[in-house]
Amino acid sequence: MFASMIPVIIFFSILTWHLNGIIVRKFEGKKWAIPAKVYARPLEIYQGKRLSPDTLIRQLRQQGYQETQTVTLPGSFSRSANVVDVYSRGFQFPDGIEKAQQALISFSKTTITSLTSIQGKDLPLLRFDPQLIGGIYPANYEDRILVRLNQTPKYLIPALIAVEDRDFYHHFGISPTGILRAMFVNITAGRLVQGGSTLTQQLVKNFFLTNQQTLTRKIKEAIMSMLLEWHYGKHDILETYVNEVYMGQYGRRAIHGFALASQFYFAQPLQELDLAKIALLVAMVKGPSYYNPRRNPERSLERRNLILDVLAERGIVSKEEAENAKKQPLDVVSRQQIRTNDFPDYIDLVKKQLQENYNEQDLTSDGLQIFSNLDPIIQRAAQRSISSTLKSLDHNKQKELQGAFVVTNAQTGAVLALVGDRHAGFSGFNRALDAKRTVGSLLKPAIYLTALQHPDRYTLTTPIEDKKITIKESNGQIWEPKNDDDKIHGTIPLYEALTKSYNLAAVNLGMSLGIPEILKTIKSLGINAELSPYPSVLLGGISLLPFEIAQMYQTIASGGFKMPLRSIDAVLDAHGNRLKRYGLSVERTVDPDSMELLRFALGLTMTEGTGRRAYQVISPSIALGGKTGTSNELRDSWFAGYSNNIMAVSWVGYDDNSPTKLYGSSGALLVWRRFMASIPLTSVTPLPSKNIELDWVNPEKNALTESFCAGAKQFPYIKGSAPEEMNSCVAEKGRSVIKKIKSWFQ
């Protein structure tokens, strides 16, 4: 008899040895591949900030803040007229931990007039926890937020043990009495209330095995459960369970652990959940799909209330607490509110820039925290502008216009928003980063900047020729450019050629300066693409990405400082240690004097040139700079422009490159102006320079004059470059006065 048992003993010994190795390796090693989490820049509140209470509350709700009558806990707020009472959550930022804080925010229309603590003390700043905007997932698409047991809410662990494994602290991995008790309870209740598997068995099944219902799997589960209990303490097992338990599915993304489930179903951190919500999560453990509160609210409500009854019977909560909790609605947020992939276009940019420093495994398994520069309020404004404007511009029923939009901080190069499709949340072809399109007149500022860098020859009022020009190219073809209006404007001031975007003037000037010089200027403005020295480059006959154009106009907006456009501010590891900070890298590539002249001309472009339609919706008190762009046959409509604080580039066109019937001013400019009118702007100011002087001139005659003379305008000049000729109107005024005096005596 014993001899016959020897093979069985040997088999189970080998099996146990093998399973023991699996447990130790996985449990003591890296338990999970934790996706990198990407956060937006935090919303910062201070006195004087331009922000409406409606916008603030919309953002708070987006981040799962709960509106209550009385604010007592982090993650809650209330509003009374123009005062918002809010309790911020604590958060570990790259520069340190921000504690939870309650504050009163007072508004006057769209401006914050005061920020005080609940005790009435003035606060210099209130910084909210950043919004989670996405993740970079491993191949299995498992997602979780790791949490320690001491970070769980009061009732979670007692409720979990009471419902799933009453003998957890007394068994050795399997519980025969628990199986018998579960059978009795379920038969008595007439429904499934308790399961027979211990929490340890459930963890083993989820963590090491499959859901396959076979005798072999059951034997392995029992052996591994006992081995797990032998090697590790109850605390470690329970903590792993809390982070491992499967809680639902969102597309390909698998929701694991109570912490992520709390965000997924309630848009709240786990620590903020009340008794009713905790009971609902515990209720779902038995079957996340069957008890899904979004798809099966009645079923999940019934089980939640059953869990509350069990807690009251076990003395974990009072009957009164249980009854009050049963009166609460499920309070599950809509799928729209918990979407963390609303900004896939921006996430594309984050991934692209992260790959310069991290490999794929780092990003999908090490639990990195990526702090981006995305501003959710600005991002949504950009998306609305693209979507609504293109809808109004659509005129072809067979296809729809598409667009791209890039927004940066004009002074730092931080990318605040990026839109690659007219449809919000669409993850596909990212036109802002991947669509090379002909840029048209957007490159013309480089021609005029090149000229203005020679103040001995060119100023803003220097006469240049807008006349026919015939160019024989290297391939033998003849190029005869034309103006958009098919007219020839003759001799005009240099600034007018730019503000009115005359093609012939740009080509004549560019050819006289030399194409190689123009290409050097283009590179100094931030375009690193290799451009061929063909004459067509003078009219933007090249294809670039909207993101590349944004880099060029960032240099102009910042006053001649070339800086990389940055989507990432900092990266922390899973323990909160800073790995890399993406600091500001600045290089002055254009001297401030010639840049100031160019910016002055681009300001005139907005007031009296091709960009003047912007002021139909933007306050004329805000000084702006910008330039339209239109490619051949109206295939591409562009606009790039800036205020002192915001730079934005918009593109409109068809994906098949067919004509749009839109100029830069009738397409992309409308997208740009709608966006700029929706956010707080500050005026462009002159660059500080001791080498710039202002003179009153008659620009049509390129001559100095008096400020009161007809046609007089004030222009900046680099010292020593102002016109020498004087065109005074004083003598003419004197003759007019004498003539009037004589008439009195006649």
C-alpha positions in Angstrom: 0.0 0.0 0.0 2.7 2.4 1.0 4.8 1.4 -2.0 2.0 2.3 -4.3 1.7 5.7 -2.7 5.4 6.6 -3.4 4.9 7.8 -7.0 2.0 10.0 -5.9 4.1 11.4 -3.0 7.0 12.1 -5.4 4.6 13.7 -8.0 3.1 16.0 -5.4 6.5 16.8 -3.9 7.8 17.8 -7.4 4.6 19.8 -8.1 4.8 21.5 -4.7 8.5 22.4 -5.3 7.7 23.8 -8.8 4.7 25.8 -7.5 6.7 27.1 -4.6 9.3 28.5 -7.0 6.6 30.3 -9.0 5.2 31.9 -5.9 8.5 33.1 -4.5 9.7 34.5 -7.8 6.6 36.4 -8.6 5.6 37.5 -5.1 9.1 38.8 -4.2 9.9 40.1 -7.6 8.2 42.8 -9.6 4.5 41.9 -9.0 3.0 44.1 -11.7 3.7 46.0 -14.9 2.5 49.4 -13.8 1.7 51.7 -16.7 3.1 55.2 -16.7 0.5 57.7 -15.7 0.3 61.1 -17.5 -1.0 64.1 -15.6 -2.0 67.6 -16.8 -0.5 70.7 -15.3 -2.3 71.5 -12.1 -4.9 74.2 -11.9 -3.4 77.1 -9.8 -5.7 79.7 -8.1 -4.5 83.1 -7.0 -6.0 86.6 -6.5 -6.3 88.4 -9.9 -6.3 85.3 -12.0 -8.8 85.5 -14.9 -11.1 82.5 -14.4 -14.9 82.2 -14.1 -16.5 80.2 -11.3 -18.3 78.1 -13.9 -15.0 77.1 -15.5 -13.5 76.3 -12.1 -16.5 74.1 -11.2 -16.5 72.4 -14.5 -12.8 71.4 -14.0 -13.4 70.3 -10.4 -16.2 68.0 -11.5 -13.9 66.7 -14.3 -11.5 65.7 -11.5 -14.1 64.0 -9.4 -14.7 66.7 -6.8 -18.1 66.2 -5.2 -20.5 69.1 -4.7 -21.9 69.1 -1.1 -23.9 71.5 1.1 -21.2 71.6 3.7 -17.5 71.2 2.8 -15.7 69.1 5.3 -13.5 66.6 3.4 -10.8 66.9 0.7 -12.3 66.5 -2.8 -15.5 68.4 -2.1 -16.8 71.9 -2.9 -19.9 74.1 -2.6 -20.9 77.3 -4.4 -22.9 80.3 -3.0 -23.4 83.1 -5.6 -19.8 84.2 -6.5 -18.0 82.4 -3.8 -16.7 78.8 -4.1 -15.8 76.9 -1.0 -13.4 74.1 -2.0 -11.3 71.5 -0.1 -8.3 70.6 -2.3 -6.7 67.1 -2.2 -3.1 66.6 -1.1 -0.7 65.5 -3.8 2.9 64.8 -4.3 4.2 67.1 -7.0 7.7 67.0 -8.5 8.7 70.0 -6.2 7.2 68.5 -3.1 4.0 67.4 -1.3 1.0 69.8 -1.4 -1.2 69.3 1.6 -5.0 69.2 1.4 -6.4 72.7 2.1 -9.8 74.3 2.4 -10.2 77.7 0.8 -12.8 80.3 -0.1 -12.5 81.7 -3.6 -14.4 84.9 -4.4 -15.1 86.0 -8.0 -16.1 89.2 -9.8 -17.4 88.0 -13.2 -14.3 86.3 -14.7 -11.7 87.4 -12.2 -10.7 86.0 -8.8 -10.9 88.9 -6.3 -9.8 87.1 -3.2 -8.4 83.7 -2.0 -8.6 83.0 1.7 -8.3 80.1 4.1 -11.3 78.9 6.0 -9.9 80.9 8.9 -10.0 84.1 6.9 -6.2 84.4 6.2 -5.1 85.5 2.7 -3.6 82.7 0.6 -1.0 83.5 -2.0 -1.7 80.3 -4.0 -4.0 77.3 -4.1 -2.8 74.4 -6.2 -5.1 71.5 -7.0 -4.1 67.9 -7.7 -3.5 67.5 -11.4 -6.0 65.7 -13.7 -5.0 62.3 -14.9 -5.1 62.5 -18.7 -3.8 59.1 -19.8 -1.6 56.1 -19.4 1.1 54.2 -21.4 -0.1 50.6 -21.0 1.7 47.2 -21.3 0.7 44.7 -23.9 -1.9 43.1 -21.6 -3.5 46.5 -21.0 -3.8 45.8 -17.2 -4.1 49.0 -15.2 -4.0 49.7 -11.5 -3.1 52.3 -8.9 -1.1 50.8 -6.1 -2.3 51.5 -2.6 -1.0 50.5 0.9 -3.4 49.0 3.4 -3.0 52.1 5.7 -4.2 54.2 2.8 -7.5 52.4 2.4 -10.7 53.9 3.9 -12.0 52.8 7.3 -14.5 50.2 6.2 -13.0 48.6 3.1 -10.9 45.8 4.7 -13.4 44.9 7.4 -16.2 44.7 4.7 -14.0 42.7 2.4 -13.2 40.1 5.0 -16.7 39.9 6.4 -18.2 39.2 2.9 -15.4 37.2 1.2 -13.5 35.4 4.0 -14.6 35.6 7.6 -11.8 33.3 8.7 -9.0 35.1 6.9 -6.9 35.7 9.9 -7.4 32.1 11.2 -7.0 29.7 8.2 -3.8 28.5 6.5 -4.9 29.3 2.9 -7.9 27.1 2.6 -10.9 27.0 4.9 -13.1 23.9 5.0 -15.4 25.5 7.6 -15.6 28.6 5.3 -16.8 26.4 2.5 -19.5 24.8 4.7 -20.6 28.2 6.1 -20.9 29.7 2.6 -23.1 26.8 1.5 -25.4 27.3 4.5 -25.6 31.1 4.1 -26.3 30.9 0.4 -29.0 28.2 0.8 -30.6 30.2 3.6 -30.6 33.5 1.7 -31.7 31.9 -1.6 -29.0 33.7 -3.4 -25.2 34.0 -3.7 -24.1 36.0 -0.6 -20.7 34.4 0.2 -18.2 32.4 -1.7 -16.3 29.3 -0.5 -12.9 30.4 -1.7 -10.6 32.2 0.8 -9.1 35.6 -0.2 -5.8 33.7 -0.5 -7.3 31.3 -3.0 -8.9 34.2 -4.9 -5.5 35.9 -5.1 -3.8 32.8 -6.2 -6.4 32.2 -9.0 -6.1 35.8 -10.2 -2.3 36.2 -9.7 -0.9 32.9 -10.8 -3.5 30.8 -12.5 -6.4 31.0 -14.9 -10.2 30.9 -14.5 -10.3 27.4 -16.1 -12.6 25.1 -14.0 -10.6 21.9 -13.9 -9.5 19.5 -11.1 -5.8 20.2 -11.9 -6.3 23.9 -11.5 -8.2 23.4 -8.2 -5.4 21.2 -6.8 -2.8 23.8 -7.8 -4.9 26.6 -6.3 -5.1 24.8 -2.9 -1.4 23.9 -2.8 -0.3 27.4 -3.8 -2.7 29.0 -1.3 -1.1 27.1 1.5 2.4 27.8 0.3 1.6 31.5 0.0 0.4 31.6 3.6 3.5 29.7 4.7 5.8 32.1 3.1 4.1 35.4 3.7 2.1 37.2 6.3 -1.6 38.1 6.2 -0.8 41.8 5.7 1.2 41.2 2.6 -1.4 38.8 1.1 -4.3 41.2 1.8 -2.4 44.2 0.4 -1.6 42.3 -2.8 -5.2 41.2 -3.1 -6.5 44.8 -2.7 -4.3 45.8 -5.6 -4.8 42.7 -7.8 -8.5 42.0 -7.7 -10.2 42.4 -11.1 -12.9 45.1 -11.0 -14.0 45.6 -14.6 -13.1 46.4 -18.1 -13.0 49.7 -20.1 -12.4 48.8 -23.7 -9.0 46.9 -23.8 -8.1 48.4 -20.5 -8.5 46.0 -17.6 -9.3 47.6 -14.2 -7.5 46.0 -11.3 -7.5 46.9 -7.6 -9.8 49.0 -5.5 -7.9 52.2 -5.9 -8.3 52.3 -9.7 -11.9 51.0 -9.4 -12.6 54.0 -7.2 -11.5 56.3 -9.9 -13.2 54.3 -12.6 -16.6 54.2 -11.0 -16.7 57.3 -8.9 -13.9 59.6 -10.2 -12.6 59.9 -6.7 -9.5 58.7 -4.8 -10.2 55.5 -2.8 -9.6 57.4 0.5 -12.5 59.7 -0.1 -15.2 57.0 -0.5 -18.1 56.8 1.9 -19.7 53.6 3.3 -22.2 53.3 0.5 -19.5 53.4 -2.2 -17.2 51.1 -0.4 -20.0 48.6 -0.1 -20.7 48.8 -3.8 -17.0 48.0 -4.7 -17.0 45.1 -2.3 -20.3 43.9 -3.8 -18.7 43.9 -7.2 -15.8 41.6 -6.3 -18.1 38.5 -6.8 -18.7 39.5 -10.4 -17.6 42.8 -11.9 -19.5 42.3 -15.1 -22.6 40.8 -13.5 -22.8 43.6 -10.9 -21.6 46.4 -13.2 -23.5 49.4 -11.8 -23.5 51.2 -15.1 -25.1 48.3 -17.1 -27.0 46.6 -14.2 -27.9 49.3 -11.7 -30.8 47.5 -10.1 -28.8 44.3 -9.6 -25.8 46.1 -8.2 -28.0 48.2 -5.9 -29.6 45.1 -4.5 -26.2 43.4 -3.8 -24.8 46.6 -2.3 -27.6 46.8 0.2 -27.2 43.1 1.0 -23.5 43.9 1.8 -24.6 46.7 4.1 -26.9 44.3 5.9 -24.0 41.9 6.4 -21.8 44.7 7.8 -24.5 45.6 10.3 -25.1 42.0 11.3 -21.4 41.6 11.9 -21.3 44.8 14.0 -18.8 46.5 11.6 -21.3 49.4 11.2 -24.4 50.3 13.1 -27.9 49.5 11.8 -28.5 53.3 11.5 -25.3 53.7 9.4 -26.3 50.8 7.2 -29.8 52.2 6.7 -28.5 55.7 5.8 -26.1 54.2 3.4 -28.8 52.1 1.7 -30.7 55.4 1.0 -27.8 56.7 -1.0 -27.9 56.4 -4.8 -25.2 54.4 -6.5 -23.6 57.7 -7.5 -21.5 56.2 -10.3 -20.2 58.8 -12.7 -20.8 58.5 -16.4 -18.2 56.9 -18.7 -17.5 60.3 -20.1 -16.4 61.7 -16.7 -13.9 58.9 -16.2 -12.3 59.0 -19.6 -8.6 59.5 -19.2 -8.0 59.4 -23.0 -9.8 62.5 -23.9 -6.6 64.0 -25.2 -5.0 61.2 -27.3 -3.3 63.7 -29.6 -1.4 65.3 -26.8 -0.5 61.9 -25.4 1.1 61.1 -28.8 3.4 64.1 -28.3 4.2 63.0 -24.7 5.1 59.5 -25.9 7.2 60.9 -28.7 9.2 63.1 -26.4 9.5 60.5 -23.7 11.0 58.0 -26.1 14.1 60.3 -26.3 15.0 59.3 -22.7 13.1 56.1 -21.9 12.6 52.7 -23.5 9.2 51.1 -24.0 9.6 48.8 -20.9 10.2 51.8 -18.6 7.1 53.5 -19.8 4.8 50.4 -19.6 5.9 48.7 -16.4 7.8 50.9 -14.0 4.9 53.0 -12.7 6.4 56.3 -13.8 4.5 59.5 -13.2 4.7 61.9 -16.1 3.8 65.5 -15.4 2.9 67.2 -18.7 2.4 70.8 -19.6 -1.2 70.2 -20.9 -3.7 72.7 -19.6 -7.1 70.9 -19.7 -9.1 74.2 -19.9 -7.0 75.5 -22.8 -7.0 72.0 -24.5 -10.8 71.9 -24.4 -11.1 75.4 -25.7 -8.8 74.5 -28.6 -10.8 71.4 -29.5 -14.1 73.3 -29.3 -12.7 75.9 -31.6 -11.6 73.4 -34.2 -14.8 71.3 -34.0 -17.3 74.2 -34.1 -15.6 76.3 -36.7 -15.0 73.5 -39.1 -18.6 72.5 -38.8 -19.6 76.0 -39.8 -17.1 76.0 -42.7 -18.1 72.6 -44.2 -19.5 73.0 -47.7 -18.7 69.7 -49.3 -21.3 67.1 -48.3 -19.1 64.2 -49.6 -16.2 64.9 -47.1 -15.4 67.0 -44.1 -12.7 69.6 -43.5 -10.0 68.6 -41.1 -7.8 70.6 -38.8 -4.8 70.8 -36.5 -4.0 73.2 -33.6 -0.9 73.7 -31.5 -0.9 76.1 -28.5 2.1 77.0 -26.4 3.1 79.4 -23.7 4.6 82.2 -25.8 7.4 82.8 -23.4 8.5 79.3 -22.3 7.6 77.0 -25.1 5.5 74.7 -22.9 2.9 73.0 -25.1 -0.5 73.8 -23.5 -2.7 72.1 -26.0 -2.5 70.0 -29.2 -5.3 68.9 -31.5 -4.8 66.6 -34.4 -8.4 65.9 -35.4 -11.7 67.8 -35.5 -13.4 65.1 -33.4 -12.6 65.2 -29.7 -11.0 62.1 -28.3 -10.4 60.5 -31.7 -7.3 58.4 -31.6 -6.0 58.0 -35.1 -4.1 60.1 -37.6 -2.6 63.0 -35.6 -2.4 65.9 -38.1 -0.5 68.2 -35.7 2.4 65.8 -35.6 2.1 63.7 -38.7 0.6 65.8 -41.5 3.1 67.6 -43.7 1.3 70.3 -45.6 2.4 73.1 -47.9 2.8 76.2 -45.7 2.4 79.1 -48.1 3.0 82.6 -46.8 3.8 81.5 -43.3 7.5 81.6 -44.3 7.4 85.1 -45.6 8.4 86.7 -42.2 11.8 85.0 -42.6 12.4 87.0 -45.9 11.6 90.3 -44.2 13.6 89.4 -41.1 16.6 88.7 -43.3 16.2 92.1 -44.8 15.7 93.9 -41.5 19.0 92.4 -40.2 20.7 94.8 -42.7 19.5 98.2 -41.3 21.9 100.0 -43.6 19.8 98.8 -46.6 16.3 98.0 -45.2 13.9 99.4 -42.7 10.1 98.9 -42.3 9.5 101.9 -44.6 12.1 101.2 -47.3 10.5 101.2 -50.7 10.5 97.7 -52.4 9.1 96.6 -55.7 6.0 94.5 -56.2 6.5 93.8 -59.8 6.6 90.9 -62.3 9.5 88.6 -62.0 10.5 85.6 -64.2 12.8 83.0 -62.8 14.5 80.2 -64.7 14.9 77.3 -62.3 17.7 74.7 -62.3 15.5 72.2 -64.1 15.0 74.6 -66.9 11.4 75.4 -66.0 10.2 79.0 -65.9 8.5 80.3 -62.7 6.3 83.4 -62.9 4.7 84.0 -59.5 1.6 86.1 -59.2 -0.2 88.0 -56.4 -3.4 86.5 -55.1 -5.4 89.4 -56.5 -3.6 89.2 -59.8 -2.5 92.8 -59.5 0.8 94.6 -59.5 1.2 97.1 -56.7 4.4 98.8 -57.8 6.6 100.5 -55.3 5.4 100.0 -51.7 6.9 100.2 -48.2 8.5 97.0 -47.0 6.1 96.6 -44.0 3.1 96.9 -46.3 4.4 94.1 -48.5 4.4 91.8 -45.4 1.1 92.9 -43.9 -0.7 92.6 -47.2 1.2 89.4 -48.0 2.1 90.4 -51.6 3.8 87.5 -53.4 5.7 89.5 -56.0 7.2 91.8 -53.4 8.4 88.8 -51.3 10.0 87.0 -54.3 11.7 90.2 -55.6 13.1 90.9 -52.1 14.0 87.3 -51.5 15.9 86.9 -54.7 17.9 90.1 -54.1 18.9 88.9 -50.6 19.7 85.4 -51.8 17.9 82.2 -51.0 20.8 80.7 -48.9 20.4 83.7 -46.6 16.7 83.2 -46.3 17.2 79.5 -45.4 19.7 80.5 -42.7 17.1 82.8 -41.2 14.4 80.0 -41.4 16.7 77.7 -39.5 17.5 80.4 -36.9 13.7 80.6 -36.3 13.6 76.9 -35.4 12.8 75.0 -38.6 15.4 72.2 -38.6 14.0 70.4 -41.7 16.4 70.3 -44.7 15.1 72.7 -47.2 16.2 72.8 -50.8 17.4 76.2 -52.1 14.7 76.6 -54.7 13.0 79.9 -55.4 9.6 78.4 -54.5 10.6 78.3 -50.9 10.1 82.1 -50.9 6.3 81.6 -51.2 6.3 78.6 -48.8 6.3 76.0 -51.5 7.5 73.4 -49.0 5.6 71.0 -46.7 6.0 71.2 -42.9 4.1 69.9 -39.9 1.9 72.2 -37.9 4.2 71.4 -34.9 7.2 72.6 -36.9 5.5 75.9 -37.8 4.6 76.3 -34.1 8.4 76.0 -33.4 9.1 78.8 -35.8 6.4 81.2 -34.5 7.4 80.3 -30.9 10.8 82.0 -31.6 9.1 85.1 -32.9 6.6 85.2 -30.1 9.4 84.9 -27.5 11.3 87.7 -29.1 14.1 85.8 -30.9 14.7 83.0 -28.4 14.7 79.5 -29.9 13.5 76.9 -27.4 12.2 73.3 -27.9 8.5 73.0 -27.6 8.0 70.9 -24.4 5.1 68.6 -23.5 6.8 67.2 -20.4 7.7 69.1 -17.2 9.0 66.3 -15.0 9.1 62.5 -14.5 8.9 60.8 -11.1 9.4 57.1 -10.4 6.8 55.0 -8.5 8.3 56.1 -5.2 8.0 59.8 -6.0 11.7 60.4 -6.8 12.5 62.7 -9.6 14.1 61.0 -12.6 14.3 63.8 -15.1 13.1 67.4 -15.3 12.6 68.8 -18.7 14.0 72.2 -18.0 13.7 75.3 -20.2 16.5 75.3 -22.9 16.9 78.8 -24.5 19.1 80.1 -27.2 19.0 83.6 -28.6 19.2 83.1 -32.4 17.8 86.4 -33.6 19.0 89.8 -32.4 16.3 91.8 -30.5 16.5 94.8 -32.8 15.6 93.2 -36.1 13.1 91.0 -34.3 11.4 94.0 -32.8 10.9 95.4 -36.3 9.5 92.2 -37.6 7.1 91.9 -34.6 5.9 95.5 -35.2 5.1 94.6 -38.8 3.3 91.4 -37.7 1.3 93.6 -35.3 0.2 95.8 -38.3 -0.7 92.6 -40.1 -3.4 92.1 -37.4 -4.7 95.6 -37.5 -4.6 96.5 -41.1 -3.4 93.5 -43.0 -4.5 89.9 -43.7 -5.1 89.1 -40.0 -7.5 92.0 -39.3 -10.6 89.7 -39.1 -9.3 88.5 -35.8 -10.4 91.7 -34.1 -14.0 91.1 -35.1 -14.2 88.9 -32.0 -11.0 89.7 -30.0 -10.8 93.0 -28.1 -8.9 95.7 -30.0 -7.2 96.6 -26.8 -5.1 93.3 -27.0 -2.0 93.8 -29.1 -1.4 90.7 -31.2 1.0 89.5 -33.9 0.4 86.9 -36.6 0.5 85.8 -40.2 -1.9 84.0 -42.6 -0.8 81.3 -45.0 -2.5 79.9 -48.1 -1.0 77.2 -50.4 -1.6 76.9 -54.1 -5.1 76.3 -55.3 -6.4 77.0 -51.8 -5.5 73.5 -50.6 -4.2 74.6 -47.2 -5.4 77.3 -44.9 -3.0 78.4 -42.1 -2.8 81.0 -39.4 0.0 81.5 -36.8 -0.2 84.2 -34.2 0.5 85.2 -30.7 -0.3 87.4 -27.8 2.2 88.1 -25.0 1.2 84.9 -23.2 -0.2 82.5 -25.9 1.1 81.4 -29.2 -1.1 79.2 -31.5 -1.0 77.7 -34.9 -4.0 76.4 -36.8 -4.3 74.5 -40.1 -7.4 73.6 -42.1 -7.6 71.4 -45.1 -8.8 68.1 -46.6 -6.9 64.9 -46.0 -6.9 64.2 -49.7 -5.3 67.5 -50.4 -8.1 68.8 -52.6 -8.9 72.6 -52.7 -10.8 74.0 -49.7 -11.9 77.3 -51.3 -10.5 78.9 -48.1 -7.7 81.4 -47.7 -5.7 81.6 -44.5 -7.9 84.6 -43.5 -11.2 82.8 -44.2 -10.4 79.4 -42.7 -7.6 78.9 -40.2 -7.8 82.4 -38.9 -11.4 81.8 -37.9 -10.4 78.8 -35.8 -7.5 80.8 -34.2 -9.6 83.8 -33.3 -12.4 81.8 -31.8 -9.9 80.1 -29.5 -8.0 83.2 -28.6 -11.3 85.1 -27.8 -12.2 82.3 -25.3 -9.1 82.6 -23.0 -7.4 85.3 -21.1 -4.8 87.2 -23.2 -2.2 89.8 -22.5 -0.9 92.3 -25.0 2.3 91.9 -27.0 4.8 94.5 -25.7 7.9 96.0 -27.4 11.2 94.1 -26.8 13.5 95.9 -24.5 16.3 97.5 -26.5 18.5 100.6 -26.2 19.1 100.5 -29.9 15.5 101.2 -31.1 14.0 104.6 -31.6 10.5 105.7 -32.7 10.1 108.3 -35.4 7.1 109.9 -37.1 7.2 109.2 -40.8 5.2 109.4 -43.9 5.7 105.7 -44.9 4.5 106.2 -48.5 7.3 108.6 -49.0 9.8 107.0 -46.6 10.4 110.4 -45.1 10.3 112.0 -41.6 7.4 114.1 -40.8 5.4 115.7 -37.9 2.9 113.6 -35.9 0.0 115.9 -36.9 0.7 115.6 -40.6 -1.7 113.7 -42.8 -0.6 110.1 -43.3 1.9 110.3 -40.4 2.7 107.0 -38.6 5.1 106.2 -35.9 7.6 103.4 -36.7 10.6 101.8 -34.9 14.0 102.1 -36.4 17.4 100.8 -35.4 19.4 103.8 -34.5 21.0 105.5 -37.5 18.6 103.8 -40.0 15.7 106.3 -39.9 15.0 108.2 -43.2 17.1 111.4 -43.5 14.6 113.2 -45.8 12.1 115.4 -44.1 8.6 115.8 -45.5 7.1 118.5 -43.3 3.5 119.7 -43.5 4.3 122.9 -41.5 4.9 125.1 -44.5 1.7 123.9 -46.1 -0.2 124.5 -42.9 1.2 128.0 -42.7 0.1 128.9 -46.2 -3.4 127.6 -45.4 -3.6 129.8 -42.2 -2.5 132.9 -44.1 -5.0 132.1 -46.8 -7.8 131.9 -44.2 -6.7 135.2 -42.5 -6.8 137.0 -45.9 -10.3 135.7 -46.5 -11.5 137.3 -43.3 -10.6 140.8 -44.6 -12.0 140.4 -48.1 
